[in-house]
Amino acid sequence: MGYEIERKFLIKGDFKSQAYKSFRIKQGYLSLSGVSVIRVRVKGEKGYITVKSALAEGMLTRHEWEYEIPVVDAEEMLNLCEEGIIDKTRYLIKAGDHIFEVDEFYGENEGLLIAEVELKEENENFERPEWLGAEVTGNVRYYNSFLSIHPFKSWSKL
Amino acid sequence: MGYEIERKFLIKGDFKSQAYKSFRIKQGYLSLSGVSVIRVRVKGEKGYITVKSALAEGMLTRHEWEYEIPVVDAEEMLNLCEEGIIDKTRYLIKAGDHIFEVDEFYGENEGLLIAEVELKEENENFERPEWLGAEVTGNVRYYNSFLSIHPFKSWSKL
């Protein structure tokens, strides 16, 4: 089992020029129960299935188990997923000792940009790049699982 | 992706003396949505996560993807599972060209015995051992996923 401690931010400036790597991600959810989230992901040429324990709003730590699976399996399982498939490009950007992952969303989530940084401890310090906007950690609206059901373009109706 | 074609039967006689192997299975369900079933299983010393597409009553074929995972992960994930954990011993019995799996359930499903045989084609013939009882293929009551929510001991109340 792994733990995941991450903080999420909006974006307020150009970040793409600082990315050292980028790849396309398509993912969906086989389950979004109150207790766990089961995600299927195609990331570049690889496939993954991930089980995450549910995360209460405001908490930073959740349990996570991720396994690499054949990419063809992941593509087939995306057809079983409930609600919308998330389609995005992920940009990796170094800042001090950390790597920020910035997701640029497409389709029904077009217009949304989210940066995430993974920490080893909840109180860990990290360098904040100048393009980093307001923190949205723990705000369920910015969870990919929420976005798959209530995409960004539908938010004005929420 | 694999396909699973199996037929299920009740038991009407002694089968244990014919078993060439047996092992304990504990399993639970991370998700039981209308579209897919996600099962976590500890089988002897090994762990598995399995995704199955939903099966309409009366159908014999479903999609299935199974991955071996660390047994400690599977044990931890059983704590996330919804509803009841299924606990049973599985006996393997050869009959002609096929292997019957007979499950003897414990706990809330004590008293229930189910035999399954996996086939390559829906019309495939197979030898029927003398202890094989009535066929219950496609009857959702005998799905382990159903038993985890409505265990055998509660059936008189259904």
Contacts between the chains, C-beta under 8 A, distances in Angstrom:
chain1	res1	chain2	res2	distance
A	1	B	72	7.5
A	1	B	73	6.1
A	1	B	76	5.2
A	30	B	31	6.1
A	30	B	33	7.5
A	30	B	35	7.8
A	30	B	36	5.1
A	30	B	38	5.9
A	30	B	51	6.4
A	31	B	30	6.1
A	31	B	31	3.2
A	31	B	33	6.0
A	31	B	36	7.5
A	31	B	38	6.0
A	33	B	30	7.5
A	33	B	31	6.0
A	33	B	82	6.4
A	35	B	30	7.8
A	35	B	80	5.4
A	35	B	81	7.8
A	35	B	82	6.0
A	36	B	30	5.1
A	36	B	31	7.5
A	36	B	80	4.7
A	38	B	30	5.9
A	38	B	31	5.9
A	38	B	38	5.5
A	49	B	49	6.9
A	49	B	51	7.3
A	49	B	67	7.1
A	51	B	30	6.4
A	51	B	49	7.3
A	51	B	77	6.0
A	51	B	80	7.3
A	53	B	80	5.8
A	63	B	76	7.4
A	63	B	80	7.8
A	65	B	69	7.3
A	65	B	73	5.2
A	65	B	76	7.7
A	65	B	77	6.5
A	67	B	49	7.1
A	67	B	67	5.8
A	67	B	69	5.9
A	69	B	65	7.3
A	69	B	67	5.9
A	72	B	1	7.5
A	73	B	1	6.1
A	73	B	65	5.2
A	76	B	1	5.2
A	76	B	63	7.4
A	76	B	65	7.7
A	77	B	51	6.1
A	77	B	65	6.5
A	80	B	35	5.3
A	80	B	36	4.7
A	80	B	51	7.3
A	80	B	53	5.8
A	80	B	63	7.8
A	81	B	35	7.8
A	82	B	33	6.4
A	82	B	35	6.0
